[in-house]
Amino acid sequence: MAESKLRYSDEELQEFKEIIEQKIARAQEDLELLESSYKNDANNGTDDTSPSFKSFDEGSDVMSKEANVQLAIRQEKFIRDLKNALLRIENKTYGICRVTKKLIQKERLKLVPHATLSIEAKRKQ
């Protein structure tokens, strides 16, 4: 039974490591897209110099820029959490609930690989 194990095997940890590395790569691509959208890297147009009156457009541009900044901040936190999970894999403490000290279910870790709480501990919060 999985509950009696103290930690995941090295093979299982390697499997989780691969999942996490894929998620980090995808998350970094998403972050780059978000950053380029609010930094206007790809926009070399003359939108900001045209004398037209488009205050409504500018307002929505500002709002979408702010939304993208917020998404980028969340994405950076997600990447940081995933990298912390990689450290836990190296320390062989990955997948151990920080509250109950029991193994977090494998299915949960596959869906939320940066999880540090079991479902049981999460419900108690």
C-alpha atoms as a printed R data frame, in Angstrom:
    type eleno elety resid chain resno       x      y       z
1   ATOM     1    CA   MET     A     1   0.000  0.000   0.000
2   ATOM     2    CA   ALA     A     2   1.295  3.497  -0.926
3   ATOM     3    CA   GLU     A     3   0.468  4.978   2.495
4   ATOM     4    CA   SER     A     4   3.043  2.762   4.207
5   ATOM     5    CA   LYS     A     5   5.879  4.087   2.030
6   ATOM     6    CA   LEU     A     6   7.926  6.934   3.468
7   ATOM     7    CA   ARG     A     7   8.867  8.424   0.103
8   ATOM     8    CA   TYR     A     8   8.573  7.874  -3.624
9   ATOM     9    CA   SER     A     9  11.180  5.633  -5.296
10  ATOM    10    CA   ASP     A    10  13.959  7.139  -7.389
11  ATOM    11    CA   GLU     A    11  12.173  5.872 -10.516
12  ATOM    12    CA   GLU     A    12   8.950  7.571  -9.467
13  ATOM    13    CA   LEU     A    13  10.849 10.761  -8.627
14  ATOM    14    CA   GLN     A    14  12.442 10.675 -12.094
15  ATOM    15    CA   GLU     A    15   8.974 10.339 -13.638
16  ATOM    16    CA   PHE     A    16   7.747 13.387 -11.668
17  ATOM    17    CA   LYS     A    17  10.911 15.298 -12.609
18  ATOM    18    CA   GLU     A    18  10.166 14.806 -16.312
19  ATOM    19    CA   ILE     A    19   6.561 15.978 -15.857
20  ATOM    20    CA   ILE     A    20   7.748 19.065 -13.965
21  ATOM    21    CA   GLU     A    21  10.469 19.921 -16.485
22  ATOM    22    CA   GLN     A    22   7.877 19.775 -19.303
23  ATOM    23    CA   LYS     A    23   5.546 22.035 -17.310
24  ATOM    24    CA   ILE     A    24   8.385 24.512 -16.648
25  ATOM    25    CA   ALA     A    25   9.270 24.655 -20.351
26  ATOM    26    CA   ARG     A    26   5.622 25.265 -21.294
27  ATOM    27    CA   ALA     A    27   5.158 27.826 -18.522
28  ATOM    28    CA   GLN     A    28   8.271 29.732 -19.593
29  ATOM    29    CA   GLU     A    29   7.004 29.887 -23.181
30  ATOM    30    CA   ASP     A    30   3.683 31.243 -21.903
31  ATOM    31    CA   LEU     A    31   5.499 33.762 -19.718
32  ATOM    32    CA   GLU     A    32   7.561 35.004 -22.677
33  ATOM    33    CA   LEU     A    33   4.361 35.478 -24.708
34  ATOM    34    CA   LEU     A    34   2.742 37.411 -21.872
35  ATOM    35    CA   GLU     A    35   5.801 39.581 -21.333
36  ATOM    36    CA   SER     A    36   6.163 40.398 -25.026
37  ATOM    37    CA   SER     A    37   2.482 41.358 -25.153
38  ATOM    38    CA   TYR     A    38   2.717 43.927 -22.372
39  ATOM    39    CA   LYS     A    39   6.196 45.161 -23.230
40  ATOM    40    CA   ASN     A    40   5.148 45.746 -26.864
41  ATOM    41    CA   ASP     A    41   8.288 43.965 -28.097
42  ATOM    42    CA   ALA     A    42   6.614 42.900 -31.310
43  ATOM    43    CA   ASN     A    43   4.914 46.238 -31.933
44  ATOM    44    CA   ASN     A    44   7.060 48.629 -33.951
45  ATOM    45    CA   GLY     A    45   4.067 50.468 -35.341
46  ATOM    46    CA   THR     A    46   3.137 54.118 -35.009
47  ATOM    47    CA   ASP     A    47   0.046 53.482 -32.856
48  ATOM    48    CA   ASP     A    48   1.379 55.617 -30.025
49  ATOM    49    CA   THR     A    49   2.233 58.567 -32.296
50  ATOM    50    CA   SER     A    50  -0.978 58.821 -34.299
51  ATOM    51    CA   PRO     A    51  -3.040 61.886 -33.320
52  ATOM    52    CA   SER     A    52  -6.375 60.065 -33.481
53  ATOM    53    CA   PHE     A    53  -8.716 60.154 -30.509
54  ATOM    54    CA   LYS     A    54  -9.078 56.617 -29.284
55  ATOM    55    CA   SER     A    55  -9.345 56.955 -25.546
56  ATOM    56    CA   PHE     A    56 -11.640 53.933 -25.253
57  ATOM    57    CA   ASP     A    57  -9.117 51.797 -27.112
58  ATOM    58    CA   GLU     A    58  -6.296 53.096 -24.942
59  ATOM    59    CA   GLY     A    59  -8.294 52.296 -21.820
60  ATOM    60    CA   SER     A    60  -8.839 48.719 -22.907
61  ATOM    61    CA   ASP     A    61  -5.180 48.455 -23.960
62  ATOM    62    CA   VAL     A    62  -4.112 49.550 -20.482
63  ATOM    63    CA   MET     A    63  -6.538 47.101 -18.885
64  ATOM    64    CA   SER     A    64  -5.325 44.190 -21.004
65  ATOM    65    CA   LYS     A    65  -1.711 45.168 -20.284
66  ATOM    66    CA   GLU     A    66  -2.470 45.137 -16.561
67  ATOM    67    CA   ALA     A    67  -4.214 41.773 -16.914
68  ATOM    68    CA   ASN     A    68  -1.195 40.386 -18.774
69  ATOM    69    CA   VAL     A    69   1.148 41.718 -16.091
70  ATOM    70    CA   GLN     A    70  -0.967 39.963 -13.437
71  ATOM    71    CA   LEU     A    71  -0.940 36.747 -15.481
72  ATOM    72    CA   ALA     A    72   2.837 37.042 -15.880
73  ATOM    73    CA   ILE     A    73   3.265 37.458 -12.113
74  ATOM    74    CA   ARG     A    74   1.157 34.332 -11.518
75  ATOM    75    CA   GLN     A    75   3.140 32.473 -14.180
76  ATOM    76    CA   GLU     A    76   6.438 33.464 -12.506
77  ATOM    77    CA   LYS     A    77   5.130 32.140  -9.176
78  ATOM    78    CA   PHE     A    78   4.033 28.893 -10.876
79  ATOM    79    CA   ILE     A    79   7.516 28.461 -12.399
80  ATOM    80    CA   ARG     A    80   9.132 29.179  -9.011
81  ATOM    81    CA   ASP     A    81   6.858 26.596  -7.348
82  ATOM    82    CA   LEU     A    82   7.753 24.021 -10.006
83  ATOM    83    CA   LYS     A    83  11.485 24.714  -9.541
84  ATOM    84    CA   ASN     A    84  11.039 24.279  -5.779
85  ATOM    85    CA   ALA     A    85   9.400 20.921  -6.536
86  ATOM    86    CA   LEU     A    86  12.529 19.942  -8.497
87  ATOM    87    CA   LEU     A    87  14.615 20.790  -5.410
88  ATOM    88    CA   ARG     A    88  12.369 18.557  -3.301
89  ATOM    89    CA   ILE     A    89  12.925 15.765  -5.843
90  ATOM    90    CA   GLU     A    90  16.701 16.180  -5.463
91  ATOM    91    CA   ASN     A    91  16.332 16.145  -1.660
92  ATOM    92    CA   LYS     A    92  14.062 13.096  -1.985
93  ATOM    93    CA   THR     A    93  11.348 14.887   0.007
94  ATOM    94    CA   TYR     A    94   9.079 15.359  -3.011
95  ATOM    95    CA   GLY     A    95   5.495 14.212  -2.631
96  ATOM    96    CA   ILE     A    96   5.468 14.251   1.158
97  ATOM    97    CA   CYS     A    97   2.645 16.359   2.632
98  ATOM    98    CA   ARG     A    98   4.077 19.131   4.794
99  ATOM    99    CA   VAL     A    99   1.169 18.803   7.249
100 ATOM   100    CA   THR     A   100   0.400 15.090   7.539
101 ATOM   101    CA   LYS     A   101   3.919 13.893   6.541
102 ATOM   102    CA   LYS     A   102   2.223 11.182   4.445
103 ATOM   103    CA   LEU     A   103   2.735 10.661   0.737
104 ATOM   104    CA   ILE     A   104   0.575 12.849  -1.491
105 ATOM   105    CA   GLN     A   105  -1.421 10.720  -3.950
106 ATOM   106    CA   LYS     A   106   0.379 10.100  -7.216
107 ATOM   107    CA   GLU     A   107  -2.696 11.191  -9.223
108 ATOM   108    CA   ARG     A   108  -2.719 14.552  -7.425
109 ATOM   109    CA   LEU     A   109   0.985 15.103  -8.074
110 ATOM   110    CA   LYS     A   110   0.558 14.328 -11.764
111 ATOM   111    CA   LEU     A   111  -2.150 17.001 -12.002
112 ATOM   112    CA   VAL     A   112  -0.567 19.490  -9.563
113 ATOM   113    CA   PRO     A   113   3.145 18.576  -9.543
114 ATOM   114    CA   HIS     A   114   4.073 21.474  -7.256
115 ATOM   115    CA   ALA     A   115   1.595 20.397  -4.542
116 ATOM   116    CA   THR     A   116   2.974 20.308  -0.998
117 ATOM   117    CA   LEU     A   117  -0.297 19.330   0.691
118 ATOM   118    CA   SER     A   118  -2.323 16.151   0.478
119 ATOM   119    CA   ILE     A   119  -6.044 16.416  -0.289
120 ATOM   120    CA   GLU     A   120  -6.665 15.595   3.386
121 ATOM   121    CA   ALA     A   121  -4.523 18.529   4.578
122 ATOM   122    CA   LYS     A   122  -5.944 20.843   1.904
123 ATOM   123    CA   ARG     A   123  -9.515 20.140   3.069
124 ATOM   124    CA   LYS     A   124  -8.591 21.030   6.648
125 ATOM   125    CA   GLN     A   125  -7.377 24.466   5.579
